[in-house]
């Protein structure tokens, strides 16, 4: 006898960045608190903010979107590559690396991927069923909007998946960006009847003020669409403590007020910036301002620390770094006695040279580095993907993960950033003011982060960064319990399980 189908519910949005990731994370925590074994699932994600997760069949490490890592944390489950079976990592204006069930499967330009994606539905469904074997409930997150009918053929991210897996859908509208009535009604209008059929209702997200003022708006949406409302979610202030999923969130971040910070950290925004959530634990510290510097702006002279973040295209972003004049700003910063830390691709940039004989990184085979570390990088495979833990050169515990192509070596490697699993990792300059590491997530290492802050005269918070994230998930779950019809969600999710 086959195993009964697992209850499942999918949140789709009327557009990107409507808050689906945080809502799914909060619901994962809420249903976990109700005693259910919950698993998150996103069929297709596009993001350079990636995390490592287990490939259950082999025990090896693979890649998933950072949002699914967070949602797994909310569930109290070990992250699995089956939670995000297709991950697209943009590496040019028109092309992306394709990661399938945790492993790199190749690269494709946008038009080529549209032809390729129907062939990926089998992997998506396989991963979904594998999660179902260990879950009481699967909460699914869509991508973009189902109303993007130009992308509907072969879709695996929204209605294509919902219909293939027979999963009911709740549509999310973002009132903060305006036009929420039109976006929900417009989605209803533009979807063909077969794609409207899985939708059981809608919810409003990011509401500010008196919710009763929108009662007539809810009624109007229902009148136009026939969909019931499942509630109105207020602006979730605690969501700021959660890792961001992609560069859409980075573009929306507002610069903090000037003058209050005791430590200014400058982070140049590279064209293919990756894993910028690495900076979140530092930005959460009192007295610290992490300022993301956009192209056309200067690296601020008052910054005490400059962090070069990860990138999906090291050589191309290094060239853009120079075009912005940031190389001169960085040399001036170093000459003033400032500190510099390079993470992953940023680490590679700090060396003297980057070689790419096989075209792994792009079309340029070689580039001169910034010359602040005596190391060279050769871009080559296989891709390194693994969790990491060890000791910093000061003897403090550090944890994180590696996702990178290339190998780096040179004289400054004799002064490692850390020792990981018995091997020397990263590099430091002779004066100790320039450091590089492949370790993403290192700022989440609480003791090491506090020691870094002490160098700048700050004591740092006593709260663990992970504890702050856990507390935010609990707070969001409590808010969703208060404003949404959770019992109705559970009843809808069980519809699927009742079918044979």
N, C-alpha and C positions, 0 to 999 in steps of 0.2 A: 504494500500500500504506500502511495506517495505521501510525503510529508505535507500537511496543510499549508496553504500559502500564508506567508507572514503578513500581518497588517502593515500597511504603508500609507504614507501621505506625502504629497509633493507640494512645496511652495515654489510658485513661479512668480515673476515680477513683471510689471508693465514696462520695465526698462532696467538698465544696469544700475548698480549701486542704490537700489531701493531699500536695502537693509536685510536682504534674504539671509545672508550668512549669519548675522547676529541673531536673527529670529530663530533660525534652525538650531543654533548653538543653545539659545535659551530654552527652546522646547526640548532639546536633548536632555538638558539638565533637569527640567521639570518632570519629564516622564521617567527619568532615572530615579528621581526622588519618590515617584509613585511606585517604585519597585520593579520597573520593567527593564529588560535588557534591550537597550536602544542602540542603534547603529546609524551613523550619518552616511549619506550617499550623494555624490554629485557625478552624473554620468560623464560630463565634459566640462572642464574648467580651462580658462585661459588666464594665466598668471605667471609672472616671474618670481612671485613670493611662494617658494616651494618649501616643503619639509620632507624629512625622511620618514619612511614607514616600512614595516616588515612586508616581505613577500612570503606569505604563510607557507606556501608549498616548498620553499627552499630554505627559509630562514635568513635569506639575504636582505639587503636594504634596497629600497626603491624610492621613487618620488611621488608625492601627492601635493595638491594645493594646500597652502598654509591654513586656509579656512577649515578644511576637513580635518587637519591635525587638531585644531582648536575644538571642533565639534566632537572628535573622539575623546578629547580631554573632558568635555562636558558630559559625555556618556560614561566616563570611567573605564574606557576601553582602550586597548593598545591600538595605535594607528595601523591601518592595513592599506596596502595599495589598492585593495578592492573598494575602498571608500571613495576613490576618485580614479576610475580606470583609464580615462583619457585626459591627459594634461597637455595643453598647448603652451609652449614657452616662447613668446615673440622674440626673435633675434634680428629682425629687420622691419622696415615699414610694411613689407608685404609677405613675409614668411615667418614660420615658427618651427621650433623643434617639437616633435611629437613623441610623447611618453605614453606608452600603453601598458597598463598593469604594472607600473613602476619602472619599466625599462625603456630606454631610448629606442624608438622604432624607426627613426629617420627624421626628415625635415620636408616641409612642403610650403609652397607659396599658397596664398589664400584660395585662388581658383582651383589649384590642384587638390587642396584639402577638401573643398566642397565635393569633388568627385570621389575622394577617398573615404569620406566619413561613413557612408552606408556600410562599408566593409568592416567598420569598427563596432557595429551594433552587437555582433556576436560576443565580443569581449566585454562590452558593457553589460549585457544580459547575464553572462557567466559570472561576473563579479557581483552583480545584484543578487543572484541566487545563492552564491557562496555566503554573502552576508546574511541572507535570510535564514540559513541553516543554524545561525548562532544567535538570532535576535527574536525578541517579542514584538518589535516595532522598528521599521526603517523610516527615517525622515529624510526625504529627498529634496535637494536644492536644485532648481533650474539655473539656467545661465542666460543672461541678457533678457530677451522678451520673446514670448511665443508669437507676438504680432509682427516679428521680422519675417514676413512671408517670403521675402526674397531668399531666405536661407532655409526655407521649410523642407525642400526636397532632401531626403536622406537624413533628416534631423535626428540627432541622438541626445540633444541637450534639454529639450522641452517636450512639446506634444508628441514628437516622434517616439521618445522614450515612454512617456506616460501611457500612450496607447499600446505600445508593444508590451509593456509590463502590466497593463491594466491597473494603473495607480491613480487614485483620485487626486484632484488638484485644488489648492486654494490660491487665489490670485492676490498678490500684494501690490498695493498702490502707495506711492510716496507723496504725502501731502506737502512736505516741506519744500519740494521743488516747484509746486504749483501745478494746476491743471489736472488734479487727481481724478476729478469726475470724468473729464474728457479722456484721460488715459485709460480708465477702466471701461467706459462705455465704448471708446474707440477700439479697444482690444476685442470686446464682444462683437462689434460690428465687422471687424476685418477677418476674424477667424471663421473658417468654414464650419458648418454644423458638426462634423465629425470631431473637429478639434475643440469645439466648445463643450462637447459632451462630458469630458472628464472633470470639468470645472464645477465644484460644489458650492462655491461662494467666494467671498473676498474679505480682505481686511485692509484697514488703513494704517499706515506706519508713519512714525516721526511727527506726531501731532503735538503742537504747542498750544497751551491755553485751555479754555473751557470746552471740553469735548461735546457738551450739549449743544453748542453753537453749530455743530456739524450734523445734527440729527436730520435736518431736511436734506442735506447732501447725501447721507446714507440712503434715505428714502428714494431720492432721485436716481441713484445708481441702481437700486433694486427695481424701480419702475422701468428703467430703460433695458435692463439686462435679464431680469428675473432671478438674479443671484442674491442669496441672503448675505447679510453682513455677519461676520464672526467677531467683530469688535474693532475698536480703535486703540492702537498702541501709542502711548505718549512718546515723546522724545526720550530715548534711553541714554541718559547721561553716562551710565556705567559702561556703555559700549566703547567709550574712548579708551578703556583699559584693556581692550581686546586687540590682538594682532590684526592689522589690516590685511585685506586679501590681495589687492592689486593697486596699480598706479592711479586708478580712478579716485580711490580714497586719498592717495598722496596729493593729487591735484586739488582736492577739496579742503585739505588741511589749512587752517588759518594760522598765520604767524602769531605767536604769543606776544603779550605786551612786552615792550622793551623796558629796560631799567631795573626790573625786579630780580633778574637772574644774577647769581654770583659767578656762574660758569657758563660761557657761551661756547657751544659746540657747533661748528659749521659742517654741513654735509652737502657737497655739490650734487645736484640732481642730474645724473647721467641719462642719456637718451634711453638706454636699456637697463636702467637701474633694477637690481634684483634684491629681494629679501631686505627691503628697507625697514621692515619691522624689527630688524636687528637692533635698531636704535630705541625701540619702545621702552625697555627697562631704564635706559639712561634718561629719556625724556620725562619719565614718571617721577624722577627724583626731585625733591624740593631744592630750589635754588639753581636748577639746571635748565637752560634753554637750548633745545636742539633746533637749529635753524636750517631748513632745507633751502639751499641757494639755487635759484633757477638760472637757466641760461640767460645771459644778458646782464646778470647781477655780478658784483664782485664778491670774492670771499672776504668776509668782514675782518678788518684789521684787528678788531678787539677780541676775536675768537682766541681762546687759549688752546683749543684742541680742534683739529680738522680730521674728520673721518671720511675716507674714501670708501664708498659702499661697494657691494657686489654689483656685477653687471653680467648680462647674457652675452655681450659682445665686447670683449676687453679692448682689442685694438681699435675698433671703430669708436668706442667711447673715449679712449685715450686721445684719438685725433680730435674729437669734439671738445675734450677737456682743454686741449691747446688752443683750438679756435676761439674758445671763450676767454682766453687769457688767464685761465686758472693756474696754469703751470707757473707763471710769474708770481701770481698771488701766493702760491704754495711755497715757492722759494723764499719770498719775503717773510712769510709766516715763520718758516724754519729759521731764517736769519735772526728774527726777533727773539728766538728762544722758544717758539711754540712747539707743541707736540703734534704728531701725526700718527694715525693708525689706519692701515689699509686692510680691508676685509675682502678675502677671496679675490675677485677681479681687481679691486682696489690695491690689494697686496701685489698682484702681478704688475700693475702700473707703476708702483714705486721702485721697481728694479731698474736695471740699466738697459735691458733689451728683452723683447718678446719675439719669439720666432714661431712661425706657424707654417711649416713646410708642406703640410698636407691639406691646408685650407680648412682646418677644424673650426676656426673662429670666424672666418669670413674670407674676403677676397684678397686681403693684404697679407703677404707672406712674412713680413718682418717689420718691426717698429722699434724706435728708440724709446726706452722708458723714461721716467721722470728722474731717475738717477739718485734717489735719496736712500736706496738700499743697494748694497753690493750683492745682488742676486740677478739671475736671468731665468726666464720661463720659456719652456718649449711646450707649445700646445700639442697634445697628443692624447690618444685614448689608451685604455678604456676610461670612461667617465668614473670618477670617484664619487660614490654615494654611500655614506655611513654615518652612524651616530658616533660621537666621540666624547671621551672623558679623560681627564688627567690632571696634571699640576702645572700652573703657570711657573715662569722662571723665578717668581718670588716664593714658590711653594704653596700657593693657594689653589683650591679645587676649582677647575673650570670644566664646563660641559657645553655641548653644542652639537653641531652636525656639519658634515662636509658635503657639498654638491659642486663639483668643478671638473673641468677638463684641464690638462696640463700638469707639468712637474716643474718645480722651482728649486734652484740650487745656486750656491755661491758663498763667498766668504762670510757674509753676515748670518748665514745659517748656523755658523758655529755658536752664535748667541741666539738660541731658539726663543720663540715667544712662549712655548709650553712644551711639556713632554706628554705625549698622548700614547697610551698603550705601549710604553717603552721606547717610542721613537721621538726624535726631535722634530717639532712642528713649528713652522713660521721662522721669522728672523727679526733681529733688532740691530739698529745702527750702533756704532761704537760709542756715541754719546748717549744712547738710550732714549733719545727723543723721537725716533722714527721706528715704528713697529709694523709688522705685517703678519697676518695669519689667515689660514683657510677656514678657520673655525667660525661658522655662522652661529648666532645665538649666544655668543660669549658674554654679552652684557647681562644676560640672565643669570650669570654666575654671581651670586650675591656677595660673597666675600671678596672676590676679585674686583667687582664693580665698586665696592666701598673703598678698597685700597686705591683704586684709580682716582676716586673723588678726593681722597685724602691728599693726594699729590697737589690738588688745586685748592686745598684748605677747606674742603667740605667734609662733613661727617657722614652724610648719606642716611637714608632711611633704614630703620631696623626691620621693616617689613620685607619679606621675601617677595620677589617679583611674581613667582608662580602663585603665592598666596593671594596676591592682589588680583590676579586673573581669576582664580577660583572664587573669590568673594564677588567679583563682578558678575560671573556666571550665576551665582546664587541670587544676586539682586535682580538680574534680568529675568530669571525664572519666576521670582516672586511677582514681578510686575506683570508678566504675561499671564500668570495665574489669575491676577486681579482684573485684567481688562479683556481677556479673550474667553470664548466659550470652549474651554479645553475638553469638556466632556463630549461636545459635538465633534471636535477633532478626532477623538479616540473612536467615536462611533463611525465616522467616515472612514478612518483607517482600517477599521475591522470589516468594512464592506468587501474589501478585496479578499480577506481570509474566508468570508462566508461563501464565496463563489467556488465552484468546482471546475 
